[in-house]
Amino acid sequence: MKKTFLTLALIALSSSAYAGGYRVALQGVRQAALGGTSATQTRDASVAFYNPAGLAFVDAKLSVAVGGFGVNSEANWQDPLTLERSDTDNKLSTPIYLSVSYKPTDDLAIGVNVSTPFGSSLNWPENWANRANITHIDLKAFNIQPTVAYKFNDWFSIGAGFIYTHGSATLEKVQTVAGNDIGLKLEDDDAHGLGFNVGVMFKPGEKFGLGLAYRSNVDAKANKGKITWSGVPSGLGSNETFQTNEWNTVLPLPSEFTAGISYKFTPKFQMFADVAWQNWTRYENLTINLYNSSTGYQQESVSVKNWKDNTIYRVGAEYTFSDLIQGRLGYYFDKSPVPSSYWSSETPSTNLHSFTGGLGFNLPSGFYIDLFAGYVKGEERHIHNIADNFIGDVKMHAFNFGVGVAYNLK
């Protein structure tokens, strides 16, 4: 029965899965339209999430940036021998962000960022081949990040932020035991973790920019999650496993290092490029504790993950058509950190290619309106989970869109 519960790990994914999972890299509409490039963008306060040093270069006494996105994703699985196929039917996910910064002096900036960098919804058919692993998952998480940045001179700044993550999740699955389909619903509204990010930014002239940012490791803790069983036959009702009603776990999240450059080739044309490295090798395994708070019964399981470090490449270009309108295009490649032998249908991970675009409108009195649309195409891959002996060909895709508004008071 221990194997039944290895997927409890996904409850804590309200604070994890940067690549090929539930990491939603949508914390700024302008950044998203430019392929996710972000390390050197300093137009408004949204830079705080990506590179805290950038706040010191925002040309405003007060800057406010707010926006929201829609994410519509689909994953597909097919047995290469029987040709049996299953597709997800996911609801629309809606990440949001809000950033505010203030400069008490010309060189010092303080601010706060609130965003949802982790969140998704996944619905597999109730009768599909891997229903014992998952049929439904719904993840939501909020990051709250107070930030401070200081500009030492006209071309160099540093910044740092404290990160608090709070998340909730629901997961459902169907486990067949002794010929009986037993439903399991897992809920948690108190997954949380602490971390920090730091950054530096160099802008030696109007044309060139260089940004370096580091986001720390985080141990996300889920405590006293609720377990609900359904369809347990009377003959199994006395089994201590089916009497467990709470669980906890600690999920190790990776550090992330981003380096980015930007260059303005002409007064109207600018390009951006980022490279991000993510330390997923620390996700070697996951230990989960199930227990009954009344009887004291506990059950521990260890799930081997063996994820790998990965690198993400991003590029974007922006062209100013007039004082009012800007056009944007971008692309990124996100290599999956999940080996085929440890692939799981809660995180249907594959290598991703994303194509993005958008428009920006610079309005009078310091207002900006940004529009974004993107298509994410996952490479088809063959997987064979050695623990569940689950085999198939999988692929995924997603459509994203977003609207953002920013205001700078000089």
N, C-alpha and C positions, 0 to 999 in steps of 0.2 A: 504493500500500500504506500510505501514511502514515495515511490516513483510517481504516484498520483499527484503529488503536491509540488513537483519541481517548478511548475509554471507559476507558483505564487510569486516568483521573482518579478513578474511583470507588474505587479501592483506597485512596486517601487519605481517602475519606469516613469512614473510621473516626474522623476528627477533624473532621467538618464537617456541613453540611446542617442548619442550625438549623430552617428552616421548610420545610414541604412536602417534606421529604426524609427523612433518617435521624436527625434530632434527636429524641431521646426525652426529653421534659420530665417525667421521672419520677424525682425525686431526694428525694421525701418523700411518704409515703402521705397524711398529712393535707393537705398542699398540693395533691396531685393531686385529692383529693375536693372541694376548694374551687376547682375550675376552674383549678388551676395558680397561683393567687395565692400570693405568697410573700414579698414585700418587707418585710412588717411582722410576720411570724409568729415568735414568740420562745419558743415553749413548750419546745423542746429543741434539741439541737446540730445538727439537720438544716438549720437556717437558714444555716449557714456557706456552703453551696453557693450559695444565692440572694442573700443579703446578709450579708457577713461582719460588719458592725457589730452585727447582731442577737445575736451570741454574748455580748456584754456585758450584754444584758438577760435572758438565760436565768437563771431563778431557781433555780440549783442550783450547788453546788460542783463536782459531776461530773455530766455529762450524756452519755448514750450513746443513739444512735438507729440502728436497723438495719431494713432492709426489702427486699422483693423484689416484682417485678411480672411479670405475663404480658401479652404483646402479641400479638394475633392479627390480622393485617392482610391485606387482599386488594385488588388493583388489577385493573381491567378495561379492555380496549381493544376497540374495534369500528371496522371500516372502514365509513363511512357509505354507500358506494356498493355494495360487494359484500356487506355485512353479515357478513363474516368476523369472528370474535370470538376473543379469547384472555383467559384469566383466570390470575392467579398462584395457586400452591399453596404457601403459605409455612408454614414451621415456626414454632412458638411462640418468640418472643424473650423473654428473661428479664433485664431490667435489675435491678441491685441497688444498694444504697447502705449506707454505714456512716459515721457521724459521731460523734466524741468531742470533748468540750470539758472544760476544767478551769479553775477560777478560783483562782490563787494568792493573789489579794486580791479584795475585793468588787467592784472596778472594772475589773480586768484579766482577760481571758479568752484562753486559747490553745486551739487545737484542730486537728483534721485531719479532712478529708472524703475519702472514697474512693467513687466512683460511676461509673456507666456511662452517661454522657449521650448517647453515640452507639453505636448498635448495632441491627442489623436483619437480616432474612433475606428474600430475594426469589427466587422460582422461577417463571420463565415457561416455557411448554412448549418442548420441544427443537426443534419444527418450526414455531414461530410466525413471523409475518411479519417481525418485527424481531429475529430470533435473531442477526443479525450485530452487534447492539448489546449484547445480554445474554440469557443464559438463566438464570444463577444468580449471586447475590451474597450473601455472608455477612460481616457486619461486626461487630467487637467492639472496644470501646475502654474504657480505664479512665482516669479523672481522679484524680490525687492532689493534694490542696490543703491544705497547712498554712496556718493562719489565726491572726491575732491581732486582738483588739478591745479598745477602752478606752472606758469610760463616764466622761465628764467631770463629769456631775451626774446628777440623777434623771431627766432628760428627753432627754439627748443623748449619742450614742456614735458612734465611727468604727471602721472595721475594714478590714483588707486581707489578701489571700491570694495565694500563689504557686501557679500551676497548671502541673502537668506531665501531659501526655496521652500515653499509649502505646496503640497499637492494632494489630490484625491484621485481615487481610481475605483473602477468596478470591473470585475472579470467573471465570465461565466464559461462553463465547460460541462461536458457530459462524459462520465466515466462508466464503462461497462464492467460490472463486477458480478461474477457468478450468473451471467446471463441477464442481469438487471441494469437498466440505464439509470444511473444516479446523477442527479444534477448538483453542481457545486457553484455557489455564488460567493465571490470574495469582494469585500468592500473595505475601503480605508479612506478616511478623510484627514489623516494627520501624518502623512509622509513629509519629512522635512530634512534639511541639511544646511550646512554653513560652509562658506568658502570666501574667496577673494579674487579680484583681478587687478592687475597693474599694467601700466603701459607707458611708452615714451613716444614722442612725435618730433620729427625734424621737418621744418619747412624753411630751407635756406633761401628760397626765393618764391616768386609768384607762380612759377611753373612746376617745381618739383616738390614732392612730399614723400616722406618715409615714415611708416608707423610700425611699432612692435608692441604686441599685447600678449599677456599671459593670463589664463584662467586656471585656477588651482584645482587640484583633486578635491572631491567632496565625498564624504561618506553619508549617503542618504539613508535615514532611519525611518522605518515604518513600524509603529507600535500599536498593539491592541486592535488590529484589524478585525472586522467581523466576518465570520464564516456562517453560511446558510446552506444546509443540505436539503435536497428534495428527492422524492422517489426512493427513499431507503426502505427496503422491505423489512418486515418485522423480524425476520430471522437474522438480519444484520444490525438491527437497531442497537443491540447491546455492545457492539464492537466499539472499542474506545476511540478508534479513528473517527468514526462518524459522530462521536460526542464532542470532538474538539470544536471550540467556538471562537477562538482568537488565535492570532499569529503575529510574529514579528520577524524582521530581517534587517540586515544592513547591506546596502548595495554600494560597492565601490565605483565611483564615477571618475572618468579620466581627466587629467589636465589637458589643456589645449593651448598651443602656442601659434600665433598668427603673425606673419610678416607681410606688409603690403606697401606698394609704391603707387604713386600717381604722377602723371606728367601732362601738362597742358601744351600740346603741340602748336596750337594757334589760340587766339583769344576766344574762339568759339568751339574748339574741339579738345576734349580731355579724355585720357584713358586711365584705367585703374587695374591693378592686378594684386591678388592675394594668394598666399600659400598658407594653409593651416595644417598643423601636425597634431594628432590626437593620440594620447597614451592609453590605448585600450588594452594593452597587455596586462595591466593590473587587474583586469576582469578575468581572473583565472577560474574562479568558481564562486558559487553563491550558497550560503548556508541559511536554511529557513527553519524556524522553530514554530511548530503547531502545539497548541495546548488547550486544556480545559481549565478555565479560571476557577471553577468550583472544586474539581477533584484533584487538581494539581498534575494531571497527566500531561506529559510532554512528548513530542516526537520531532526529531531533527532529521533533516535531509540535506544532502550536499549535491549540488548540480554543477557538473564540470562545464565551463564555458570556453576557455582557451581562445578568447578573441585576440585579434592582432591589431597592432598600431596601423593607422591609416593616414593618408595625406589627401587633402582637398585642394584642388586648383580652381581659382576663380579669375575671371576677366570681365571688364565692362568698359563701355564707351559712352560718352555723353556729348551731344552736339547742341549748341545754342542756336536756334533758328531766328530768334528775335529776343528783345528784352523781356518778352512775355512767356515764350514757349521754349522748352528743351525736350529733346528726344533721347531715349536711352535704350541700349541693348546690352545683353550680358550672357555669359555661359559659365557653368561650373561642372567639374567632374568630381564625384564623391565615391571613393572606393569603399566597398563594404568591408567592415572589420570582422565579419562573421564567417568562419570556415564552413564549408559544405557539411562536414561531419557533425557540426554543432548548430546547424541552422534550425530555427524554430518558427512556427507559424504565428506566434504572437508578435514577432519582429520579422516580417517577411523581407529580409534584407537582400539587396543585390547592388551591383555597381550602378550608379545613377548619373545620367546626363541631363542637365537642366538648361533650358533655353528661355531667356527672360527679355522683357521689354517694358517700356513705359513712357509716360509723358510727365513733364513738370511744368507748372504754371507759377511764375513769379508775379504776384499781385502787388498793387501799391500798399503802402503802410506796413511792410514787413511780413506779409502773409505768403505762404507757399502751399500749393495743392499738388499732390503727387498721385499718379495712377500707375498701377503695376499689373502685369499678367505674365504667367509663366507656365511652361509645360515641362514636366519631369518624366523622363523615359528610363525605365530600369532595364538593364541587360538581362536577357533570359539566362538562367543558370540551372544546372542539374545539382540537386541536393540529395544527401543521404545521411539523415540523422542517425548516428550509430546507437544512441541510447534508446530511441523509440523504434528503430528500424523503419523509419519513414522515408520514402523515396519519391522523387518526382521532379518535374521541370517547372520552374516558377519564374514569374515575371511580374512587373508592376508598373503603374504609371499614375500621374497626378496632374491635375489642373489647379493652378493657384491664381488668385487675384487679390488686389488690395487697394485701399484708398487711405491717404495720409494728409494731415494738415499740420503745418508748422507756423509759428509766429515768433519773430525776433523783434524785440524792443531795444533800439540802440540807445 
